[in-house]
């Protein structure tokens, strides 16, 4: 059986879909910094899903991209094996306003036809 799915003319590995973090959710990296998941994309080279995210409180708002597989992978920290990212909460409009990203948030919500939490 072919484990891929057609998604806008792209074949995507469906084994990753169940592990995709929610768009507009906030996660803590195992090193302590918090990140906002802004979108999910398809890597143009290998057709795997990637998480598009940015650090909360980072002044330049630089985006990052990491494969879904790596996002969900455990890491060894000292003598412990822990998850790379841990979900903190779903972002609501007040959190987004406090981050100065309301315009971007509303554009994403409209594009994905998501309900806005107030």
N, C-alpha and C positions, 0 to 999 in steps of 0.2 A: 504494500500500500504506500502510495506517495504521501509523505507527511507535510505537504505544502498546501497553501490556500491562495487562490487568486485574490489580490487586493489591489484594485486600481492598476491593473496590468502588471502587477508585481507578484511573484510567487514568494510567499512568506512561510517560514517553518512554523506550523501550527502547534508544535510541541511547546513553544514559548508563550502562546497566548494566555494560558491560565496563570502565568506568573508575572504578567505585566502590571506594574504599579499603577494606581489610579492617577489620571491626569488631575492636576490641581490638588495634590496631596503633599503633605510635609513629612520628610523623613530625616532621621538622624544618622549620620555616618558613624561608623565605629570609632573614629578619632574625635568625635564630638560636635562637629559643625552640622548645622541643619540646612536642608535643601528643599526647594520647591520643584516638584515634577511638573514641567510645563507642557510636555507633549511626548508622544511615542512616534517614532519614525522607522523607516525601513532603510538599512544600510545599502547603499547603491552597489557596493562590491559583492558582499556575500549574502544579501537578501535576508539577513537576520534582523529582528526587531531591536531597536535601541531606545534608551530612555534619554530624553532631552531635559536637562535640569539646570538650576542655578542656585548658588549659595544665597541663603537669606542673610542680609546684612552686609553683603559685599558691595562696595560702592560702585564698581564698574559694571556689575550685573552680567558679567561674562558667562555665557552658556557653556555647559559641558554635555558630553554625550558618552554613554556607556552602554554596552550590550545588556539586554535583559538577563542573559545568562550570568554575566559578571555582577550585575546589580543584585541578583538573588544569591550569589555565592557566599559561602562562609569564608572567614579569614582567620588566621592564627594570630592572636594578639597576646604576646607573653606565653603563658602556659594554657590559655583558653582558646577554644574555637568558638567564634561568635559570628553573627550575621554581619555582612558589610553594611547594610542599611536596615533600619528599623522604622516602621511607620509610626508617626506621632499622631497625626490627625488629618482629616480632609480640610483643605483651606476654605475659609468662607470669605465673604466680601470684605469684612472688617480686617481680616489678616492681610488680604491682598492690598487694601487701601494703605495699611500701615507700612507695607513694603514699597509703596509708590508704583504699583504695577496694575492699577485698576483698569486702565485702557487695554493693556495686553490681556488681562484676565477676561474682560468682557468680550474681546474679539475671539478668544479661544472658546469661551462658553457658547457664543453665537455660532461659531463654525462647527462645533460638535453637537449643538442643540441640547446642551445640558441645562438642568434647572439651576438657578442661582440661589445659593443658600444665604439667607439674610440674618 
